[in-house]
Amino acid sequence: MAKQLYDYWFIQFDFPDENGRPYKSSSKAMVYNERLRREIPQGWSVVPISEILDKYPATKRYETKEYLSHGKYPIIDQGDSFIVGFTNEIDHLLTRHPAVLFGDHSTNVKFLDFDFARGADGTQILYSSNKAVSQHYLYLAVSALQIPNPGYSRHFKYLKELPIIIPDLKIANKFENIVKPLFDEWTKNIFCNIELTKQRNELLPLLMNGQVSVNSDLSSYSNFIIRIATKICSYPNASFGSYLRMVFL
């Protein structure tokens, strides 16, 4: 929903005007932007992404051999998996969040609203220094960009030169108030799925080999539990929560 709203407000420019009507569709003032080669709302601007990026502290980048399968703090790298491992070390965390991670080689973009450690080389952390560009907006804007791909090389240098639209601050704040709860729920679901998957992995072997005894009052449900747990095993983490809702609701 956040992406759809971003497209509607900042690509189609049909955010609500002062009367609650779609801005562009209501023939409100638009001006031609040379960089984008298209019209944007009057009063808005376009700058290279490099102009709105803030600095962040250098931190240790964990090697694969240092990853734990379970731990207190997630390790994030530029690969396709959202979380690649865990660490219990507190000294090398990035604690300023939300953060946006950009994969220098992969061009993957990740939204991170929790303390985390960085994985292997190639993770660029993006923070906005512009009040009209929230971290949620930055994530959606970068995710929507067409980044040049010259092959296996570093892409951050291309990303920094790409344009980003700076909206009116009032519109930006209104957008932020709508999408922030959506991202909060999304982040919450990530950790719920991690915990449920952990419990699944611990419980299923015990149920299958009979190490766990089932209360007699619940014995009629034991086969059902095993069947559901086995079914869940075939679902990737991203679909786990959806599957549980489908089964139990």
Contacts in CASP RR format, 6 or more apart in sequence:
PFRMAT RR
TARGET T0000
AUTHOR 0000-0000-0000
METHOD contacts of the structure
MODEL  1
MAKQLYDYWFIQFDFPDENGRPYKSSSKAMVYNERLRREIPQGWSVVPIS
EILDKYPATKRYETKEYLSHGKYPIIDQGDSFIVGFTNEIDHLLTRHPAV
LFGDHSTNVKFLDFDFARGADGTQILYSSNKAVSQHYLYLAVSALQIPNP
GYSRHFKYLKELPIIIPDLKIANKFENIVKPLFDEWTKNIFCNIELTKQR
NELLPLLMNGQVSVNSDLSSYSNFIIRIATKICSYPNASFGSYLRMVFL
1 182 0 8 1.000
2 136 0 8 1.000
2 140 0 8 1.000
2 179 0 8 1.000
2 182 0 8 1.000
2 183 0 8 1.000
3 140 0 8 1.000
3 143 0 8 1.000
3 144 0 8 1.000
5 175 0 8 1.000
5 178 0 8 1.000
5 179 0 8 1.000
6 137 0 8 1.000
6 140 0 8 1.000
6 141 0 8 1.000
6 144 0 8 1.000
6 175 0 8 1.000
6 179 0 8 1.000
7 144 0 8 1.000
8 14 0 8 1.000
8 15 0 8 1.000
9 15 0 8 1.000
9 167 0 8 1.000
9 171 0 8 1.000
9 175 0 8 1.000
10 137 0 8 1.000
10 140 0 8 1.000
10 141 0 8 1.000
10 165 0 8 1.000
10 167 0 8 1.000
10 175 0 8 1.000
11 144 0 8 1.000
12 24 0 8 1.000
13 23 0 8 1.000
13 24 0 8 1.000
13 30 0 8 1.000
13 40 0 8 1.000
13 41 0 8 1.000
14 22 0 8 1.000
14 23 0 8 1.000
14 24 0 8 1.000
14 25 0 8 1.000
15 22 0 8 1.000
15 23 0 8 1.000
15 171 0 8 1.000
15 174 0 8 1.000
15 175 0 8 1.000
16 22 0 8 1.000
16 23 0 8 1.000
16 174 0 8 1.000
17 23 0 8 1.000
17 26 0 8 1.000
17 28 0 8 1.000
19 26 0 8 1.000
23 41 0 8 1.000
24 30 0 8 1.000
24 41 0 8 1.000
28 41 0 8 1.000
28 42 0 8 1.000
29 41 0 8 1.000
29 42 0 8 1.000
30 39 0 8 1.000
30 40 0 8 1.000
30 41 0 8 1.000
30 42 0 8 1.000
31 39 0 8 1.000
31 40 0 8 1.000
31 41 0 8 1.000
31 42 0 8 1.000
31 43 0 8 1.000
32 38 0 8 1.000
32 39 0 8 1.000
33 39 0 8 1.000
33 40 0 8 1.000
33 46 0 8 1.000
35 46 0 8 1.000
35 163 0 8 1.000
36 46 0 8 1.000
36 163 0 8 1.000
36 165 0 8 1.000
40 46 0 8 1.000
40 165 0 8 1.000
41 167 0 8 1.000
41 168 0 8 1.000
43 168 0 8 1.000
44 165 0 8 1.000
44 166 0 8 1.000
44 167 0 8 1.000
44 168 0 8 1.000
45 165 0 8 1.000
45 166 0 8 1.000
46 163 0 8 1.000
46 164 0 8 1.000
46 165 0 8 1.000
46 166 0 8 1.000
47 163 0 8 1.000
47 164 0 8 1.000
47 166 0 8 1.000
48 160 0 8 1.000
48 161 0 8 1.000
48 162 0 8 1.000
48 163 0 8 1.000
48 164 0 8 1.000
49 142 0 8 1.000
49 159 0 8 1.000
49 160 0 8 1.000
49 161 0 8 1.000
49 162 0 8 1.000
49 163 0 8 1.000
49 164 0 8 1.000
50 160 0 8 1.000
50 161 0 8 1.000
52 128 0 8 1.000
52 129 0 8 1.000
52 130 0 8 1.000
52 133 0 8 1.000
52 138 0 8 1.000
52 164 0 8 1.000
52 166 0 8 1.000
53 126 0 8 1.000
53 127 0 8 1.000
53 128 0 8 1.000
53 129 0 8 1.000
53 160 0 8 1.000
54 127 0 8 1.000
54 128 0 8 1.000
54 129 0 8 1.000
55 127 0 8 1.000
56 94 0 8 1.000
56 96 0 8 1.000
56 99 0 8 1.000
56 125 0 8 1.000
56 127 0 8 1.000
57 94 0 8 1.000
59 92 0 8 1.000
59 93 0 8 1.000
59 94 0 8 1.000
59 117 0 8 1.000
59 118 0 8 1.000
60 91 0 8 1.000
60 92 0 8 1.000
60 117 0 8 1.000
60 118 0 8 1.000
61 118 0 8 1.000
61 119 0 8 1.000
61 120 0 8 1.000
61 121 0 8 1.000
61 123 0 8 1.000
62 75 0 8 1.000
62 87 0 8 1.000
62 92 0 8 1.000
62 117 0 8 1.000
62 118 0 8 1.000
62 119 0 8 1.000
62 120 0 8 1.000
63 119 0 8 1.000
63 120 0 8 1.000
64 84 0 8 1.000
64 120 0 8 1.000
66 87 0 8 1.000
67 75 0 8 1.000
67 84 0 8 1.000
67 85 0 8 1.000
67 86 0 8 1.000
67 87 0 8 1.000
68 85 0 8 1.000
68 86 0 8 1.000
68 87 0 8 1.000
68 88 0 8 1.000
69 85 0 8 1.000
69 86 0 8 1.000
70 86 0 8 1.000
70 198 0 8 1.000
71 86 0 8 1.000
71 87 0 8 1.000
71 88 0 8 1.000
72 86 0 8 1.000
72 87 0 8 1.000
72 88 0 8 1.000
72 90 0 8 1.000
73 86 0 8 1.000
73 87 0 8 1.000
73 88 0 8 1.000
73 89 0 8 1.000
73 90 0 8 1.000
73 93 0 8 1.000
73 115 0 8 1.000
73 116 0 8 1.000
73 117 0 8 1.000
74 83 0 8 1.000
74 85 0 8 1.000
74 86 0 8 1.000
74 114 0 8 1.000
74 116 0 8 1.000
74 117 0 8 1.000
75 83 0 8 1.000
75 84 0 8 1.000
75 85 0 8 1.000
75 86 0 8 1.000
75 87 0 8 1.000
75 116 0 8 1.000
75 117 0 8 1.000
75 118 0 8 1.000
75 119 0 8 1.000
76 82 0 8 1.000
76 83 0 8 1.000
76 84 0 8 1.000
76 101 0 8 1.000
76 110 0 8 1.000
76 112 0 8 1.000
76 116 0 8 1.000
76 117 0 8 1.000
76 118 0 8 1.000
76 119 0 8 1.000
76 123 0 8 1.000
77 84 0 8 1.000
77 118 0 8 1.000
77 119 0 8 1.000
77 120 0 8 1.000
77 122 0 8 1.000
77 123 0 8 1.000
78 101 0 8 1.000
78 102 0 8 1.000
78 103 0 8 1.000
78 104 0 8 1.000
78 105 0 8 1.000
78 106 0 8 1.000
78 108 0 8 1.000
78 120 0 8 1.000
78 122 0 8 1.000
78 123 0 8 1.000
79 103 0 8 1.000
79 106 0 8 1.000
79 108 0 8 1.000
80 106 0 8 1.000
80 108 0 8 1.000
82 110 0 8 1.000
82 190 0 8 1.000
82 237 0 8 1.000
82 238 0 8 1.000
83 190 0 8 1.000
83 194 0 8 1.000
84 119 0 8 1.000
87 117 0 8 1.000
89 117 0 8 1.000
92 117 0 8 1.000
92 118 0 8 1.000
93 115 0 8 1.000
93 116 0 8 1.000
93 117 0 8 1.000
94 112 0 8 1.000
94 115 0 8 1.000
94 116 0 8 1.000
94 117 0 8 1.000
94 118 0 8 1.000
94 125 0 8 1.000
95 115 0 8 1.000
96 127 0 8 1.000
97 112 0 8 1.000
97 113 0 8 1.000
97 114 0 8 1.000
97 115 0 8 1.000
97 116 0 8 1.000
97 135 0 8 1.000
98 111 0 8 1.000
98 112 0 8 1.000
98 113 0 8 1.000
98 135 0 8 1.000
98 136 0 8 1.000
98 139 0 8 1.000
98 183 0 8 1.000
99 111 0 8 1.000
99 112 0 8 1.000
99 113 0 8 1.000
99 116 0 8 1.000
99 125 0 8 1.000
99 126 0 8 1.000
99 127 0 8 1.000
99 135 0 8 1.000
100 109 0 8 1.000
100 110 0 8 1.000
100 111 0 8 1.000
100 112 0 8 1.000
100 125 0 8 1.000
100 126 0 8 1.000
100 127 0 8 1.000
100 135 0 8 1.000
100 138 0 8 1.000
100 139 0 8 1.000
100 142 0 8 1.000
101 108 0 8 1.000
101 109 0 8 1.000
101 110 0 8 1.000
101 112 0 8 1.000
101 123 0 8 1.000
101 124 0 8 1.000
101 125 0 8 1.000
101 126 0 8 1.000
102 108 0 8 1.000
102 109 0 8 1.000
102 123 0 8 1.000
102 124 0 8 1.000
102 125 0 8 1.000
102 126 0 8 1.000
102 142 0 8 1.000
102 155 0 8 1.000
102 156 0 8 1.000
102 159 0 8 1.000
103 109 0 8 1.000
103 122 0 8 1.000
103 123 0 8 1.000
103 124 0 8 1.000
103 155 0 8 1.000
103 156 0 8 1.000
104 121 0 8 1.000
104 122 0 8 1.000
104 123 0 8 1.000
104 124 0 8 1.000
104 154 0 8 1.000
104 155 0 8 1.000
104 156 0 8 1.000
105 122 0 8 1.000
105 152 0 8 1.000
105 153 0 8 1.000
105 154 0 8 1.000
105 155 0 8 1.000
107 147 0 8 1.000
107 149 0 8 1.000
107 155 0 8 1.000
109 139 0 8 1.000
109 142 0 8 1.000
109 143 0 8 1.000
111 135 0 8 1.000
111 136 0 8 1.000
111 139 0 8 1.000
111 183 0 8 1.000
111 186 0 8 1.000
111 187 0 8 1.000
113 183 0 8 1.000
113 184 0 8 1.000
113 187 0 8 1.000
114 187 0 8 1.000
114 191 0 8 1.000
118 125 0 8 1.000
122 154 0 8 1.000
124 156 0 8 1.000
124 159 0 8 1.000
126 138 0 8 1.000
126 142 0 8 1.000
127 135 0 8 1.000
128 134 0 8 1.000
128 135 0 8 1.000
128 137 0 8 1.000
128 138 0 8 1.000
130 166 0 8 1.000
131 169 0 8 1.000
131 172 0 8 1.000
132 166 0 8 1.000
132 167 0 8 1.000
132 168 0 8 1.000
132 169 0 8 1.000
132 172 0 8 1.000
133 141 0 8 1.000
133 164 0 8 1.000
133 166 0 8 1.000
133 172 0 8 1.000
134 172 0 8 1.000
134 175 0 8 1.000
134 176 0 8 1.000
136 175 0 8 1.000
136 176 0 8 1.000
136 179 0 8 1.000
136 180 0 8 1.000
136 183 0 8 1.000
137 167 0 8 1.000
137 172 0 8 1.000
137 175 0 8 1.000
137 176 0 8 1.000
138 164 0 8 1.000
140 179 0 8 1.000
141 164 0 8 1.000
141 165 0 8 1.000
142 159 0 8 1.000
145 159 0 8 1.000
145 162 0 8 1.000
147 155 0 8 1.000
147 158 0 8 1.000
147 159 0 8 1.000
147 162 0 8 1.000
148 155 0 8 1.000
148 158 0 8 1.000
149 155 0 8 1.000
167 175 0 8 1.000
189 241 0 8 1.000
192 241 0 8 1.000
193 237 0 8 1.000
193 238 0 8 1.000
193 240 0 8 1.000
193 241 0 8 1.000
194 237 0 8 1.000
196 240 0 8 1.000
196 241 0 8 1.000
196 244 0 8 1.000
197 237 0 8 1.000
197 240 0 8 1.000
200 229 0 8 1.000
200 232 0 8 1.000
200 233 0 8 1.000
203 212 0 8 1.000
203 229 0 8 1.000
204 226 0 8 1.000
204 229 0 8 1.000
204 230 0 8 1.000
204 233 0 8 1.000
205 211 0 8 1.000
206 212 0 8 1.000
207 222 0 8 1.000
207 225 0 8 1.000
207 226 0 8 1.000
207 229 0 8 1.000
208 226 0 8 1.000
214 221 0 8 1.000
214 222 0 8 1.000
214 225 0 8 1.000
228 247 0 8 1.000
231 243 0 8 1.000
231 247 0 8 1.000
232 240 0 8 1.000
232 243 0 8 1.000
232 244 0 8 1.000
235 243 0 8 1.000
END
